[in-house]
Amino acid sequence: MTKQIIKARWPLVIIIIVVVFYCSYINVFCYNPLASCFILVLLLSLFLISVLTLTLTAYQCDQIKVLEPNSGIPCRLPADQTPMFVYFTFDDAVTSSNIGYYRRLFGKGHTNPNGCPVRATFFNSHQNTDYNLVSSLFQEGHELASHSVSHRSPSTWWEHNATAQDWFDEIVGQRENIARNTGGLVPIEKIKGMRSPFLALGGDKQFDMLEENDFVYDSSIAYNSESPTWPFTLNKPAAMNGPICRSAFCPQSPHALWEVVMNVYYQDYPSTTRPCSMVDGCRPDSGRQGAKNFLWKNFRRHYEHRHKVPFGVNMHAAWFSYEGYLDAMDDFMTALLDLPDVYIVPVMTLLEWIQQPLSLEDMKQSPLGCNANAS
């Protein structure tokens, strides 16, 4: 990323240098020497400011630790130089009933433009999970994240009744379940994210627990806006609460965490009257073609946005049980990969890019996402 900023700003620096020397020559030899000194000092100052701005901008782009909601593309990278990220996330148990869906979508050897394999994120809960299948998903390069041990009902329990210890037992407990039940194949330190059951928030109890136990991100907040946002940090919750997080149980204190916000979908987009927080909350008509149109229209809302906002395909595998919907998702993924700037990556790979952005040109030469689960 630094290289791209330098390339973009060097023409300005060169122009200033030429102007400085030209104006200095004219003024020194043709006009008032005192005025020429003043102009020379002024132009040299502009030159130094330009170089300093270049240096500071490059440094900031290598050090992104804080990003506020709706602040645009990280490092202010131009949209035409920014990769279009798509991330698939699947909630709940991994079982023999749904593994076939994942094999079909991700078992075809699809790769991103940099040659790295297309992979997803699985927010895993304990009940009914086949940990042998979880192990195989991890070995194939997919990301695993915690979605609780019990996934208990009702949803209001998580908001009103769950204590700090309950949040620990459920979220950290499932992280430990994954590590233990895969025989240590999935290290605890590789499980860096969570999503709460029913997208029910637990206020600062939930986010304190994540921070204290070295999680990197949460992905439980749904954002209903026609203008989606990039993931952001939770260092200034006041910037999020109200416009983005409208629950009574949003975090109130700053947290050293990322929020991978769940930008909603609209079933009849461009109409925004029927939003759904997850793909399976929408039931498009007309089977395969209707489902594909639904996915494509919502994707374009992100892709054509001036900030080229990453598109999350957040869902439960049960959506694939409707006639034509699995075919539609397969078609959609194939169409995505026909676009030269699209990268389908797990959530953590997206966050790694955000913290150290690479231009589209540099991304093609980068191994980012190739060895996501390497020790």
N, C-alpha and C positions, 0 to 999 in steps of 0.2 A: 504494500500500500504506500509506503513512504516513497518508493521509487516513482510511483505514478504521480504523486503530488509534486515531486521535484520536477518531473517532466512537464507537468502542466504549468508550473510557475516560472521555469527558466526563461521562456520567451519574454516575460515581463521584466525580469532582471536584466537580460541582454539589452532590451530597448532602453531601460533607464541608464545603463552604462553608456550606450551610444549617445543618448541625449546629454548626459553629463559632460562628456568630452567635447561634443560639438558646441554646446552652449558655452562652455569654458573657453574654447578656442576663439569663438566669435567675440565674446565679451572682453577677453584679455587683450586681444590684438586690435580690436576695432572700436571698442566703446570705453565707457568709464571703468577704470580698474576697480574702484570701490564697489560699484554695482555688480561687477563680475564676481567679486569675492562673495558677496551676499548670495547671488544665484548659485554659485558653486557649492557653498555650504548647504543651501536648501536642497539642492539636488542630491548631494552626497547623503544628507539625512534621509531623504526618501529611499535612496538605495539601501541604506543600512536597515531601515524599517522593513523594507521588502524582504531582505535576507533574514532578518530576525523572525518575521512572520512565517516565512518558509520553514525555518528551523523549529519554531514552536509548534506549528501545525503538524509537521512530521512526527514530532515527539508525542503529541497528544494522540495521534492515530496509532501509535504503538502501545499506548497505555490506557485503553478504554476500560475503566472499572465502574463508571457511573454513566447511566443513560436514562434520561427522563422520558416519560410517555410522550408520544406524538412529537418527538424531536427530529424525526426524519432519518435519512440514511446515515449510519455511523460514519463519522469523519467527513460528512457532507460530500461523499463520493457521488459523482453524477450518476443518474439512473442508468444511462447507457453504458457505464463502466461497472455496474453492480450486478453480480450474479442474482438470478431469481431463485430463491430458495423455496422448496416445498418439503414439508415434513409430515409424514404419516404417523399417527399415534393410535394405538389400540388399547382399550381398557378391559380390565377384568382377567379372568382365568385363561390360561393357555391350555387347551384340551384337544383331544383327538377329534372333536367335532368341528373345531375352527382352524386347526393347523393347515388343513388343505387349502383354505382361502389364502393364507399367508404364503404357502408354497407356490401357489399359482401366480400370485402377484410379484413375489420377490425371488422366485426360483428360476427365472428365465435368463439369468446372466446379464440383466440390464446394467449398464454403467453410465456414470455421469461424464460430462465432457472432458474431465481430467483423468478418465479411465478408472476411477474408484467405483466400487459397487454401490448400487442403490440399496439403502437400508432404512429401517423404521425404528420407532420407539414403542416399547410395550410397557404400559402401566399395569403391573401385575398384582392381582389379589390372590390370597392363599386358597380359599375354598375351591375345590375341584381342579386345581392346577396340577398338570402333569410336569413335574420338574425335569424329567428327561427331555421333554420337548423344549422347556425353557433353556436347558443347557445347549441344545442344538441351535436354537435361535441365537444365543450369545456367541457360539463358535462361528456362526455364519456372519457375525459382525453387527447384529442388531443391538440396540441399546435396551437395557432393562431399568425400570423405575418402579417406585413403590406406590401401590394403590390401596393399601391397608391389608390387615389380616382378615378381618371379619366381613368388611363391606356391610356392616349391620344397618338395618332399618329401624326407625324411619329416618329420613334425611335430617329432620329437626334435631335428632340426638347429637349429631356432629356439631351443630350450631349452639344448642342450648345446654346440653348436658355433659358433653365430653370434657374431661378435665385435662390438664397439661400431661398428667401421667397416661391418660387414655390415648392422647395423640402420640405420645412416645411409644406406647405398647403397640399401637396399630401401624404406624408408619415406619418407625425404626424396627419394630418387630418383623414386619414383612421384608424389610431389607435383609435382616438376619436370616429369615426363612429361606430367601432366595440363595444366599451364600451357603447356608448349611445343607439345604436339600439338593443342591447341585454338587455337593461334595467339595466345595471350595473352588469349583471351576469358575464361578462368577464371584470375584472378590468384592467385598463390601464397598471398597473405595471406588468401584466402578459404577455403583448405583447412586446417582447424584441428584435425581429428581423425584418429584411426587406429584400426584393428582389426588385430590380428596374425593371420596365417594359422593355421588350426586352433585359434585361441584359445590358442596356445602363448606363454607368457610368457618374457621374456628377462632378468628381474631388473632391477637398477638400470641395466644397459647400455641396455635399451630405454627406460626412463623418463628417464634422463639425456639421451639423444638427443632425446626429445620436448621436454624443457624447454629444452635448449640451442638448439633450432631453432624456438622460438616456437609450438609446438603448444599447444592449449588443453586437449584431453582425449584419453583413451584409452577404448576400449570393448572390452576383451578378457577381462574377468574374469567368469566365470559364478558365480552365487550360488544354491546349492541350499538354499532355505529356504521353508517354507510362508508365512512372513512376509517379503515383499519389502522392499527399501530404496530410497530416493531416491538419485540420484547424489550423490557426496560428493567432497571434496578429499583429496589424498594427502599432506597435511602431517603426518599421524600414522599411518604405515603399521601401527604396532603395534595400532591400533584395528581394523584390517581383517584382518590376517594371522591365520589360524586360523579365526575364525568365518566370514569371507567368502572370502578368498583362501586356498585350501588347497594351492596348488602349491608345489613346492620353489623356484620361481623368481619368487615375489612380490617386489615392491620392498621393500627394507629401509630405505632412507633417505627422508627427507621430500622431496617434490617439489611444486612450485607448479603442479599439474595437477588436472583433474577426472577422476574415474573414473565413466563412465556404465556402471554395473554391469549385467550381463546376468542379470536374475532369470530363473530357469529356468521351464519349462512342465511341467505334469504331464499325461501323455496321458489318464489316467483320473481326473482330479480329481473328487471330493475325495480319492481315493487318491493318495498321494505316492510310490508305489513305482516309477513309471516316469518319471523326470525327463528332460528334454531341454534342452540349452543353447540350441538354436535351434528355430524352428518346424518346420523340415524334418527335425529329429531325431525327430519324432513322426509316426506314421502312423495317424491315427484311422480306425476302421472306418466303414462305411455311407456312403462317398462324400461328397456335398455336405452332407447334414444332419449327418453325424458330424463332419466337419471344422468346420462352423460351431459345433456344440455345444462342441467342443474349444476353439476360439478364445474363445467367449463365456464359458465357465466359468473359463478362466484370466484373462480380462479382469476378471470380477467379483471375483476374488480380490484384485485391485488396487483396483478401484473401491469396493468395500465395506470395504476396510481402513480402520482408524481414521485412518491417515495419508494415505489417498487417493493411493497411490504411482503414479507414471507407469507406463504399460504399454508396453513395447517389443515391437514385432513384428519380431524379428530373424531373418533368413532368407536362403536362397538361392532364386533363382527356379525352380530345378528342381522344387520342391515343387508348382508349378502344373501340372506335367505329369501328375499323377495325376488320375484322373477325378473331376470335381466340385469339386476343391480351389480352382480359380480362381473358380468361381461362389460357393463358400463365402466366400472372402475378399471378393469384391464385396458379397455380402449382409452380411457382418460390418461392412464399412466404412459401408455405408448405414445399418445399425442404430446404429452409433456416432454418426453425425451427426444422428440423431433425438434424441439426448440433449442437452439445452440447455447442459450444462456441459463437454462434450467438445471438446477442441482437438487436431487432428492436425497435428503440427508436426515440422520437422527437429530433430535433436539440438541444434544450436547455438541455435535459438530457445528450446528448453526450458532450456538453461543460462543464457541471457540472462534468462529469467523468474526462475529460481532466484536469480540474483544481485541482482535488483531486482524482488521479487514484486509482483504486482497482484492485488487481490481479483477475484472473479468479476464483480462489478458494474463495476469499473474496466476489467477486461479487455475487456469488450464495447465500450468506447469507445477502446481502444488499437489502434494500427496494428502491434503486435508480430506479426511473421511475414508482413506484407504485402509488404515489399520486402527479403527476406532477402539477395538477391545484389546489391543496389544498391551502386554504388561510393561 
